[in-house]
Amino acid sequence: MPENDQNDRPESADARSDLPRIAGYRLVRRLGLGGMATVYLAVQESLDREVAIKVMRPARQLDEEQTIRFEHEARIIAKLEHPGIVVIHEVGRTLEGDLYYVMPYLAKGDLSVRDYRDDEPGLIALLRALLDALGYAHARGIVHRDVKPENVLFDNADRPQLADFGIALAQREVNSRITGDGLVIGTSAQMSPEQARADPVDDRSDLYSLGILAFELLTGYLPYQSPDALALALMHAQDPIPKLPEEKSHWQGFINRAMAKRPEDRFRNAQAMQRALDPIERHVRHAAGLPGRLRRAVNKRPSVLVAVGALVAVAIVATVLPLMAGLRGHAAAPPPASDRAPELAAELADAQSLLSRGALLQPPGANAAEHFLAVLAVDPDSSLARSGLEAVLTAATDPIVAAANADRFDEVRTGAARARTVAGQAGLGDSPAWQALRDRSIEALATRARAHLADADRGLAADAMALMRELGASDALLQPLDGELRNLPQPGVAISDPGGPPLLLVPARYQGATLSAPVLMMRNEVSRDEYAAFAAASGRPASRCRNSLSPLRLFDRRDWKDPGFRQTGDDPVVCVSFDDARAYAAWLGRRTGMKYRLPTNAEWLQAERSVPRKASACARGNVRDSSARGIALHHDCNDGYANTAPTGRFRPSELGLHDLLGNVSEWSAECGTASNALARSFESDTCPRRAVLGMSWQDGPDIDPRSARLLPSDRGYDDVGFRLVREL
């Protein structure tokens, strides 16, 4: 997959010695160099196949924002599984420690070197494929933001694939559109007016860029041109849309709407833009015939009119002779339907037999629909065939609806497409049978979409809604669902309530485990500074605190302000009791207008499943390391912190959550009692103890990171803090 390919020549031995080292791959040469990464041609040794590997430049050469953008690109593409989007095979780090991801090697180049000016059918097919890919990404809340010829690559089958999601934008990140240097991200030649202004962007910004691309492919030049980026941005925002050459004027309406200055004046979505290609395609097919070719010739050279007269004469002869031959050969025409009654009766009997056995629309060649259609092809007035096809559509409805209810969306798509084809061929598009199949399928899909939106399952919700569109669901039904989908949080993308902390989605279904409902969880444990603001505002006194490893220190005068070791304001607060944490949740809820609480054990453990397992404990979190004193077991590594560490210093989990492993254990909402009878005899409360989950800075390799302890809820501990969740 080339990126700004500057040199396609083989590399010298010295150059190869400077190539990154990646286990399992033999890097061959550099393909291209971008702003934050280099793309290499490599061979995956286990499969002996050529791949492209995008390697981030060494961290010392990049700022934090570029690093985040690279990781963001990998995460975005990994979520998108579509034949029109470049896939990611693997993500990892080189032996030098730099991030990389592996993609297919697309050797057929990009769109910038192709010419579609005289290939309108090819251009229409290309635009349909790109709109299909964009529609898929948009349904999952992703805006590409850099649709341009260089980012459209072709595979070995010459199929276009959309690439380079390095600046792609999840729709909940609409404010992440400017770099740290104050530069708007994107390519100015294709940038929508709102993107150039650094305003919030949505799907329609990509459709504008695709309109620019279509204009360029139709004409061979860009609609707006200037060497100055600011002047170019003003042209996009203010200048009228240029007129196409006369021979391409049938595209003007499409271009005008795609390139409208205001997003609300553009196509509503990728599917609407695809539908707008239908009349253009019909025009192109018609113009490809003899009359169209003659019109184009006359427009270019009036002298051709003489030749046109001769061609008309030839056309008359070519028309009359077959008619005369047809009259002579009338006796050879197929026999009427009445003469084929036995054959049609047998065909109807076969069709009825297949219908009774449930072979409705498949398998090909052995289904009731094909046999009924064969009868109609001979006898278009056959009421038996037509009623038989209505029975097929009626019988096919329940299985298609059942597949929708079970989220077997591929079955729904296949079955509904076959049913639509049958209805169209038989002229049953307005029949009650087809309408019932369509309406019930849409209703079932809408129910599943709502259920998946409630579970914050963006992928399944988008799949259900895409099928609804294919079946022609109304805007009144789709628009509310579209709004919910756009506002739906997605894994790895932080959101915040006004006055609240960053929150990340913990899905209801994740790595084979299921919660009753998804939740939003604080990205970080509550810090000392955050807790200090609460204590000052509420006047809440400090709780008693003890050292978990030293029972004799039960009566130390410790509290959250002085836990016995030095902390910064960004360190997680410790020495706070369960009751303190619950009071903090109530205070935060009053500030934000939302309801916060401590997580259940199941919710916390669902989040913990996202912690990477392969790296060493010290690379994943702040644990009891080799610098620790005392006889307790420790990890044979050094994480750089003797006590607590500032929140967010270690690698986040796959869901974007920090410090789920190490730093401090965390209070949960689960309650219990002491494990021994003597201790229980001193406990009068029905829920005197609360669960504490996860490892802390005091825990060594003998502690299960998913283990829970039951501790008295009215006191704090120097290795226990908390984070909160909010229900969706």
C-alpha positions in Angstrom: 0.0 0.0 0.0 2.1 3.0 -1.2 2.0 6.3 0.7 3.3 9.2 -1.2 5.6 6.8 -3.0 8.9 8.6 -3.7 11.1 5.8 -4.8 10.1 2.4 -6.1 13.7 1.2 -6.8 15.2 -1.7 -4.8 17.1 -0.6 -1.7 20.8 -1.2 -1.3 22.2 -3.5 1.3 23.1 -0.5 3.5 19.6 0.9 3.2 18.1 -2.5 4.1 20.3 -2.5 7.3 18.4 0.6 8.4 15.0 -1.0 8.0 12.9 -1.7 11.1 13.0 -5.2 12.5 9.7 -6.9 13.0 9.3 -10.5 14.2 7.8 -12.7 11.5 8.4 -10.3 8.7 11.2 -9.6 6.3 11.2 -5.9 5.3 12.3 -5.4 1.7 12.2 -1.7 1.0 10.5 1.6 1.7 7.4 2.3 -0.3 6.6 5.8 0.9 7.1 8.4 3.6 4.3 10.3 5.3 4.1 13.0 8.0 4.1 10.6 10.9 4.9 7.2 9.5 6.8 5.3 6.8 5.3 2.5 4.7 7.5 -0.5 3.9 7.1 -3.5 1.5 7.6 -6.7 3.5 7.2 -10.4 3.3 5.2 -12.2 5.9 7.4 -15.2 6.4 4.8 -17.7 7.7 2.5 -17.2 4.7 5.2 -16.1 2.2 3.0 -13.2 1.1 3.8 -9.5 0.3 2.4 -7.0 2.7 2.7 -3.3 3.5 3.7 -2.3 7.0 3.1 1.2 8.2 5.7 2.0 10.9 5.4 5.1 13.1 8.4 7.3 13.1 10.5 7.0 16.3 8.8 8.6 19.3 11.5 11.1 19.7 10.6 12.6 16.3 6.9 12.9 17.0 4.8 14.8 19.4 2.1 13.1 21.6 -0.7 14.1 19.3 0.9 12.4 16.3 1.4 9.2 18.4 -2.3 9.3 19.4 -3.4 9.8 15.8 -1.3 6.8 14.6 -2.8 4.6 17.3 -6.2 6.0 16.5 -5.8 5.1 12.8 -5.0 1.5 13.6 -7.9 1.3 16.0 -10.3 2.8 13.5 -9.4 0.6 10.5 -9.3 -2.5 12.7 -13.0 -2.0 13.5 -14.0 -1.6 9.8 -14.5 -4.9 7.9 -15.7 -4.0 4.4 -14.4 -5.1 1.0 -14.0 -1.4 0.0 -11.8 -0.5 3.0 -8.2 -1.5 3.4 -7.9 -4.0 6.3 -5.4 -4.4 9.1 -3.8 -7.8 9.5 -1.8 -7.1 12.7 -0.8 -4.3 15.1 2.3 -4.4 17.2 5.7 -2.9 18.0 9.0 -3.3 16.1 12.0 -4.6 17.9 13.1 -1.0 18.2 9.8 -0.3 20.1 8.0 1.7 17.4 4.3 1.1 16.7 3.3 -0.5 13.4 0.4 -2.2 11.6 0.3 -4.6 8.7 -1.9 -4.1 5.7 -2.3 -5.8 2.3 0.2 -4.7 -0.3 -1.9 -3.1 -3.1 0.5 -2.9 -6.0 -1.9 -1.4 -8.6 -1.4 2.1 -7.4 -3.9 4.8 -6.5 -6.7 6.7 -8.2 -4.5 9.8 -9.0 -2.9 8.0 -11.9 -6.1 6.8 -13.6 -8.2 8.7 -16.2 -12.0 8.4 -16.2 -12.8 11.3 -18.5 -13.9 9.0 -21.3 -15.2 6.2 -19.0 -18.4 7.3 -17.4 -19.6 3.8 -16.7 -16.3 3.0 -14.9 -16.6 6.3 -13.0 -20.1 5.5 -11.9 -19.0 2.0 -10.7 -16.1 3.6 -8.8 -18.3 6.1 -7.1 -20.8 3.5 -6.1 -18.0 1.4 -4.5 -16.6 4.3 -2.6 -20.1 5.4 -1.4 -20.7 1.9 -0.2 -17.5 2.0 1.8 -18.2 5.4 3.2 -21.7 4.5 4.0 -20.4 1.5 6.0 -17.9 3.7 7.9 -20.5 6.5 8.5 -23.0 4.0 9.9 -20.3 3.1 12.5 -19.8 6.8 13.4 -16.6 7.3 11.4 -16.0 10.3 9.2 -12.9 9.8 7.0 -12.1 13.6 6.5 -9.5 13.0 3.7 -11.2 11.5 0.7 -8.9 12.2 -2.2 -7.5 10.2 -5.2 -4.3 9.3 -3.4 -6.4 7.6 -0.7 -8.2 5.3 -3.1 -6.1 2.2 -3.9 -6.7 -0.8 -6.1 -6.3 -4.4 -5.3 -5.2 -7.2 -7.7 -8.8 -7.6 -8.9 -8.8 -3.9 -9.7 -11.3 -3.2 -6.9 -11.1 0.3 -5.2 -10.3 0.4 -1.5 -10.5 3.4 0.7 -7.3 3.9 2.7 -5.5 6.2 5.2 -7.9 6.7 8.1 -5.0 8.5 9.9 -7.2 11.6 10.4 -10.5 9.8 10.5 -13.0 11.1 13.0 -15.4 9.3 15.3 -18.5 11.5 15.3 -18.3 12.0 19.1 -14.8 13.5 18.6 -16.0 16.5 16.6 -13.8 18.9 18.6 -10.6 16.9 17.8 -10.2 18.5 14.4 -7.2 20.9 15.0 -3.6 19.9 15.5 -1.6 21.1 18.4 -0.1 23.7 16.0 -3.5 25.1 15.3 -3.6 23.5 11.8 -6.8 22.0 10.4 -6.3 18.4 9.5 -7.1 17.4 6.0 -6.2 18.1 2.3 -7.3 21.6 1.3 -8.1 20.8 -2.3 -10.9 18.4 -1.3 -11.8 19.9 2.1 -15.4 20.9 2.8 -16.1 24.5 3.8 -17.0 23.5 7.4 -13.8 21.4 7.7 -11.7 24.3 6.4 -13.4 26.5 9.1 -12.6 23.9 11.8 -16.3 23.6 12.5 -17.8 20.3 13.5 -18.0 17.8 10.6 -20.2 14.8 9.9 -20.8 12.3 7.1 -21.7 15.1 4.6 -18.2 16.5 4.8 -17.0 13.2 3.2 -19.7 13.5 0.5 -18.5 17.0 -0.4 -15.0 15.6 -0.8 -16.3 12.8 -3.0 -18.1 15.5 -5.1 -14.8 17.2 -5.6 -13.2 13.9 -6.6 -16.0 13.2 -9.1 -15.6 16.7 -10.6 -11.9 16.1 -11.0 -12.3 12.7 -12.6 -15.0 14.0 -15.0 -12.9 17.0 -16.2 -9.2 16.2 -15.4 -8.9 19.3 -13.2 -10.0 20.5 -9.7 -13.0 22.8 -9.4 -11.0 25.3 -7.3 -7.3 25.9 -7.7 -4.9 28.2 -5.8 -1.3 27.8 -4.5 -2.4 29.5 -1.2 -4.2 27.2 1.2 -6.2 30.0 2.8 -7.4 31.4 -0.6 -8.4 27.8 -1.6 -10.4 27.4 1.6 -12.2 30.7 0.9 -13.0 29.5 -2.7 -14.6 26.3 -1.3 -16.6 28.4 1.1 -17.7 31.3 -1.2 -17.1 30.7 -4.9 -19.9 29.3 -7.0 -19.7 25.7 -8.1 -18.0 25.6 -11.5 -19.9 24.4 -14.6 -19.0 21.1 -16.2 -18.2 20.9 -19.9 -21.3 20.6 -22.0 -20.8 17.0 -22.8 -20.8 16.2 -19.1 -23.7 18.5 -18.2 -25.9 15.6 -17.2 -23.7 15.4 -14.1 -24.2 19.0 -13.1 -27.2 18.4 -10.7 -25.3 15.6 -9.0 -22.2 17.8 -8.6 -24.2 20.8 -7.4 -25.8 18.9 -4.6 -22.6 17.0 -3.6 -20.6 20.3 -3.4 -23.3 22.5 -1.8 -21.8 25.0 0.6 -24.1 24.1 3.4 -24.1 20.5 4.7 -27.9 20.5 4.9 -28.2 21.2 1.2 -26.1 18.1 0.3 -27.1 14.5 0.0 -28.4 13.3 3.3 -26.2 10.2 3.4 -24.1 8.0 1.1 -27.1 5.9 0.2 -29.0 9.0 -1.1 -25.9 10.0 -3.1 -25.8 6.4 -4.6 -29.4 6.7 -5.7 -28.7 10.0 -7.4 -26.3 8.1 -9.7 -29.2 6.0 -11.2 -30.6 8.6 -13.6 -27.0 9.5 -14.7 -26.3 5.8 -15.4 -29.5 5.5 -17.5 -28.5 8.6 -19.4 -25.0 7.2 -20.0 -26.4 3.8 -21.2 -28.8 5.6 -23.6 -26.1 7.9 -24.9 -23.8 4.9 -25.6 -26.2 3.9 -28.4 -26.1 5.0 -32.0 -28.2 8.2 -31.4 -25.9 9.3 -28.6 -22.7 8.8 -30.6 -24.2 10.7 -33.5 -25.2 13.7 -31.3 -21.6 13.8 -29.8 -20.1 13.7 -33.3 -22.3 16.5 -34.6 -21.6 18.6 -31.6 -17.9 18.3 -32.2 -17.9 18.5 -36.1 -21.0 19.9 -37.9 -19.6 18.5 -41.2 -20.5 15.1 -39.9 -24.2 15.9 -40.8 -23.6 14.5 -44.3 -22.4 11.3 -42.9 -25.4 11.2 -40.6 -27.8 11.2 -43.6 -26.0 8.1 -45.0 -26.1 6.4 -41.6 -29.9 7.1 -41.3 -30.4 5.4 -44.7 -28.5 2.4 -43.6 -30.5 2.3 -40.3 -33.7 2.3 -42.3 -32.6 -0.6 -44.4 -31.3 -2.4 -41.3 -34.7 -1.9 -39.6 -37.0 -2.9 -42.6 -35.1 -6.0 -43.7 -35.4 -7.8 -40.3 -39.1 -6.9 -40.2 -39.7 -8.5 -43.6 -37.7 -11.5 -42.6 -39.8 -11.8 -39.5 -42.9 -11.8 -41.6 -41.5 -14.6 -43.8 -40.4 -16.6 -40.8 -43.6 -16.1 -38.7 -44.3 -19.8 -38.8 -41.0 -20.5 -36.9 -42.1 -18.4 -33.9 -42.5 -20.2 -30.5 -45.9 -21.9 -30.1 -48.5 -20.1 -28.0 -49.0 -20.9 -24.3 -52.1 -22.9 -25.1 -50.0 -25.4 -27.1 -47.7 -25.9 -24.1 -50.3 -26.6 -21.6 -49.0 -30.0 -20.5 -45.5 -28.5 -20.1 -46.8 -25.6 -18.0 -48.9 -27.9 -15.9 -45.9 -30.0 -15.1 -43.9 -26.9 -14.2 -46.7 -25.7 -11.9 -46.9 -29.1 -10.2 -43.1 -29.0 -9.6 -43.5 -25.5 -8.2 -46.3 -26.5 -5.8 -44.3 -29.5 -4.6 -41.2 -27.3 -3.9 -43.4 -24.8 -2.2 -44.9 -27.4 0.1 -41.4 -28.7 1.0 -40.2 -25.1 1.9 -37.8 -24.7 -1.0 -39.1 -21.2 -1.6 -36.3 -19.0 -3.0 -33.3 -21.4 -2.9 -31.4 -23.5 -3.7 -30.8 -22.1 -7.2 -32.5 -24.2 -9.9 -34.6 -26.1 -7.4 -36.9 -23.6 -5.7 -40.6 -22.8 -6.1 -40.0 -19.2 -7.2 -38.0 -20.1 -10.2 -40.5 -22.6 -11.5 -43.4 -20.2 -11.1 -41.4 -17.5 -12.9 -40.7 -20.0 -15.7 -44.5 -20.4 -16.2 -45.0 -16.6 -16.2 -42.3 -16.2 -18.8 -44.4 -18.4 -21.2 -47.9 -17.4 -20.0 -47.8 -13.9 -18.4 -51.5 -14.1 -17.6 -51.2 -17.3 -15.5 -53.1 -16.6 -12.3 -51.9 -19.9 -10.8 -48.2 -18.8 -11.2 -48.9 -15.4 -9.9 -50.8 -16.6 -6.8 -48.1 -19.2 -6.3 -45.4 -16.5 -6.2 -47.5 -14.6 -3.7 -47.6 -17.8 -1.6 -43.8 -18.0 -1.9 -43.4 -14.4 -0.6 -45.8 -15.0 2.2 -44.1 -18.3 3.3 -40.7 -16.6 3.1 -41.7 -13.8 5.4 -41.5 -15.7 8.7 -38.0 -17.2 8.1 -36.6 -13.8 7.1 -38.2 -12.1 10.2 -36.8 -14.9 12.4 -33.4 -14.3 11.0 -33.7 -10.6 11.7 -34.8 -11.3 15.3 -31.7 -13.5 15.8 -29.3 -10.9 14.3 -28.5 -13.2 11.3 -28.3 -10.2 9.1 -26.6 -11.9 6.2 -29.6 -14.3 5.9 -31.9 -11.3 6.0 -30.0 -9.6 3.2 -29.9 -12.6 1.0 -33.5 -13.6 1.5 -34.9 -10.1 1.1 -32.9 -9.5 -2.0 -34.2 -12.7 -3.6 -37.7 -11.9 -2.6 -37.4 -8.4 -4.0 -36.1 -9.8 -7.3 -39.0 -12.3 -7.5 -41.5 -9.6 -6.8 -40.0 -7.3 -9.4 -39.9 -10.0 -12.1 -43.5 -11.1 -11.4 -44.8 -7.5 -11.2 -45.8 -8.0 -7.6 -44.0 -5.0 -6.2 -47.3 -3.6 -5.0 -48.7 -6.9 -3.8 -49.8 -7.4 -0.2 -47.4 -10.4 0.0 -44.3 -8.4 -0.8 -45.4 -5.4 1.2 -46.0 -7.6 4.3 -42.6 -9.2 3.9 -40.9 -5.9 3.5 -42.8 -4.1 6.3 -42.4 -7.0 8.8 -38.7 -7.3 8.1 -38.2 -3.6 8.6 -40.2 -3.7 11.8 -38.1 -6.6 13.2 -34.8 -4.9 12.1 -36.0 -1.6 13.8 -36.6 -3.6 17.0 -33.1 -5.1 16.9 -31.6 -1.7 16.1 -33.2 -0.2 19.2 -32.1 -3.1 21.3 -28.5 -2.8 20.1 -28.5 1.0 20.6 -29.6 0.4 24.2 -26.7 -2.0 24.6 -24.4 0.6 22.9 -23.5 -2.1 20.3 -22.7 0.3 17.4 -21.8 -2.4 14.9 -24.9 -4.5 15.2 -27.2 -1.4 15.3 -25.5 -0.1 12.2 -25.9 -3.4 10.4 -29.6 -3.6 11.2 -30.2 0.0 10.1 -28.2 -0.6 6.8 -30.6 -3.4 6.0 -33.6 -1.2 6.9 -32.3 1.3 4.3 -31.9 -1.4 1.7 -35.5 -2.5 2.2 -36.7 1.1 1.8 -37.5 2.1 5.4 -39.0 5.6 5.7 -36.9 8.6 6.9 -39.4 9.0 9.7 -38.3 5.6 11.1 -34.6 5.9 10.3 -33.8 9.5 11.4 -34.4 9.0 15.1 -32.2 5.8 15.0 -29.6 7.7 13.0 -29.5 10.4 15.7 -29.2 7.8 18.5 -26.4 6.1 16.6 -24.5 9.3 16.1 -24.7 10.1 19.8 -23.8 6.6 20.9 -20.5 6.3 22.7 -18.1 3.8 21.2 -15.3 1.8 22.8 -12.0 3.7 23.1 -13.6 7.2 22.5 -13.9 9.4 25.6 -16.9 11.5 26.3 -17.6 13.9 29.2 -20.7 15.2 31.0 -20.6 19.0 31.6 -18.3 19.5 34.6 -17.6 15.7 34.7 -14.5 13.5 34.1 -13.7 11.7 30.9 -15.8 8.5 30.5 -15.3 5.4 28.4 -17.8 2.8 27.3 -17.7 -0.7 28.9 -19.8 -2.7 26.4 -22.5 -5.1 27.5 -20.9 -7.8 25.3 -17.1 -8.0 25.3 -14.7 -10.9 24.8 -17.4 -13.5 25.2 -18.7 -12.0 28.5 -22.1 -10.3 28.9 -23.4 -7.6 31.2 -27.1 -6.8 31.7 -26.4 -3.3 30.3 -23.4 -1.3 29.2 -22.0 1.5 31.4 -19.7 4.5 31.1 -16.7 4.2 33.4 -14.2 6.9 34.5 -11.0 6.7 32.4 -8.9 7.3 35.5 -9.2 6.6 39.2 -10.3 9.7 41.1 -7.3 11.8 41.9 -6.2 13.6 45.0 -7.0 17.0 43.4 -10.5 15.9 42.4 -11.2 14.5 45.8 -9.9 17.6 47.5 -12.4 19.7 45.5 -15.2 17.5 46.8 -13.9 17.6 50.4 -13.6 21.4 50.3 -17.1 21.8 48.8 -18.8 19.3 51.1 -16.8 19.7 54.3 -16.6 15.9 54.6 -14.2 14.9 57.3 -11.4 12.4 56.5 -11.9 8.8 57.3 -9.6 6.6 59.4 -6.9 4.9 57.3 -4.8 1.8 57.8 -1.9 0.1 56.0 -3.2 -3.1 54.4 0.1 -4.9 54.9 0.7 -3.8 58.6 -2.3 -4.5 60.9 -0.2 -3.1 63.8 -0.5 0.4 62.1 -4.3 0.4 62.5 -4.1 3.4 64.8 -1.7 5.5 62.7 -2.9 9.0 62.2 -3.2 8.7 58.5 -5.8 10.1 56.1 -6.2 10.9 52.4 -4.2 14.1 52.8 -1.3 12.3 54.5 -1.4 8.6 53.6 2.2 8.0 54.9 4.0 8.7 51.6 4.3 11.6 49.2 1.7 12.0 46.4 1.1 14.6 43.7 -2.3 16.0 42.9 -2.6 13.7 39.9 -2.0 10.5 42.0 -5.1 8.5 42.8 -6.6 9.4 46.2 -6.2 6.7 48.8 -7.3 6.3 52.5 -10.9 7.0 51.5 -13.7 4.6 52.7 -16.5 3.1 50.7 -18.8 5.7 52.3 -16.5 8.5 51.2 -16.6 7.1 47.6 -20.4 6.9 47.6 -20.6 10.5 49.0 -18.3 11.7 46.2 -20.5 10.0 43.6 -23.6 11.8 45.0 -21.7 15.2 44.9 -20.5 14.6 41.3 -24.0 13.7 40.3 -25.3 17.0 41.6 -22.6 18.9 39.7 -23.3 17.2 36.4 -27.0 16.4 36.6 -26.2 12.8 35.9 -26.3 9.7 38.2 -22.9 8.3 39.2 -22.2 5.2 41.3 -19.6 2.7 42.2 -19.3 -0.3 39.7 -20.6 -3.7 40.5 -18.0 -6.6 40.5 -19.3 -7.7 37.1 -18.9 -4.3 35.5 -15.4 -3.8 36.9 -14.4 -7.3 35.7 -15.9 -6.6 32.3 -13.6 -3.5 32.0 -10.6 -5.5 33.3 -10.9 -7.9 30.4 -9.6 -5.1 28.2 -6.2 -5.1 30.0 -3.4 -6.3 27.7 -1.9 -9.6 28.9 1.3 -10.0 27.0 3.5 -7.2 28.4 5.2 -7.5 31.8 3.4 -6.4 34.9 5.6 -3.3 35.2 4.9 -2.3 31.7 1.1 -2.6 32.3 0.8 -0.9 35.6 2.2 0.2 38.9 2.7 -2.9 41.0 5.0 -4.2 43.8 8.3 -4.2 41.9 12.0 -5.1 42.6 12.5 -1.8 44.4 10.0 -2.7 47.2 11.3 -3.5 50.7 10.1 -6.3 52.9 9.6 -10.0 52.6 6.5 -9.9 50.5 6.8 -11.3 47.0 7.5 -8.8 44.2 7.7 -8.7 40.4 11.1 -9.0 38.9 10.9 -5.6 37.1 10.8 -2.0 38.0 7.9 0.3 37.1 9.6 3.5 38.3 7.3 4.2 41.3 7.7 3.1 44.9 4.2 4.0 45.9 1.3 5.4 43.9 1.9 6.8 40.4 0.0 9.7 38.7 -3.1 8.4 37.0 -2.8 7.6 33.3 1.0 7.1 33.2 0.8 3.5 32.0 -0.6 2.0 28.8 -4.4 2.1 28.6 -6.5 -1.0 28.1 -8.1 -1.8 24.8 -11.2 0.2 26.0 -9.0 3.2 26.8 -9.1 2.8 30.6 -6.1 3.5 32.7 -4.7 1.7 35.8 -7.1 -1.3 35.9 -3.9 -3.3 36.8 -1.9 -1.8 39.6 -1.7 1.7 41.2 -4.6 1.2 43.6 -7.3 -1.4 44.2 -10.8 0.0 43.8 -14.0 -0.1 45.8 -17.0 -1.8 44.2 -20.7 -1.8 45.2 -20.7 -5.4 46.2 -21.3 -6.2 49.9 -20.4 -9.1 52.1 -19.4 -10.2 55.6 -16.2 -11.3 57.2 -14.9 -14.8 56.3 -14.5 -16.0 59.9 -17.2 -16.4 62.6 -15.3 -14.4 65.2 -15.0 -11.3 63.0 -18.7 -11.7 62.0 -19.7 -11.6 65.6 -18.6 -8.0 65.8 -20.4 -6.9 62.7 -23.9 -5.6 63.3 -24.6 -4.1 59.9 -26.3 -6.2 57.2 -23.6 -5.2 54.8 -20.5 -4.3 56.9 -18.0 -5.0 54.2 -17.6 -4.0 50.6 -15.6 -5.6 47.8 -12.2 -4.2 46.7 -11.1 -5.3 43.2 -7.8 -5.4 41.4 -4.1 -5.1 42.2 -2.4 -2.2 43.8 1.1 -0.8 44.1 1.6 -3.2 47.1 0.7 -6.4 45.2 3.2 -8.9 43.8 2.9 -11.9 41.5 1.0 -13.9 44.1 -2.1 -11.7 43.7 -4.7 -12.5 41.1 -5.5 -9.3 39.2 -9.2 -10.3 39.1 -9.4 -11.2 42.8 -11.7 -9.4 45.3 -11.2 -8.6 49.0 -14.0 -7.8 51.4 -13.0 -4.9 53.7 -14.8 -2.8 56.3 -16.7 -0.1 54.4 -16.2 2.7 57.1 -12.4 3.1 56.8 -9.9 3.8 54.2 -6.7 2.0 53.1 -3.4 3.3 51.7 -3.7 1.0 48.6 -7.4 1.5 47.9 -9.0 4.2 45.8 -12.0 4.2 43.5 -13.5 5.2 40.1 -17.2 5.6 39.2 -19.5 4.5 36.5 -22.5 6.2 34.9 -25.4 4.3 33.3 -26.3 5.1 29.7 
